[in-house]
């Protein structure tokens, strides 16, 4: 009986998750374009991250390492705010949780 419910839940969830194909033109219009200032700032962040990756941390003191970590965290947060993100709907989360509960 439990397997039957799991199979039915899987079948219904796959049918609900089928998305209609979108045109590439529509998806390009929906995306927000970055301004020139944002593009320049993101390039600066990428350059700074490359510099940090090239650093030798073995010669640094504990405070210097902490400062570099804090700088990286701040740059990561700034890049996330500028670049947007990936979002999962509440319905998708509920379906995933139900499947996990039913299948275990």
Secondary structure, 3 states (H helix, E strand, C coil): CHHHHHHHHHHHHHHHCCCCCCCHHHHHHHCCCCCHHHHHHHHHHHHHHHHHHHCCHHHCCHHHHHHHHHHHHHHHHHHHHHHCCCCCCHHHHHHHHHHHHHHC
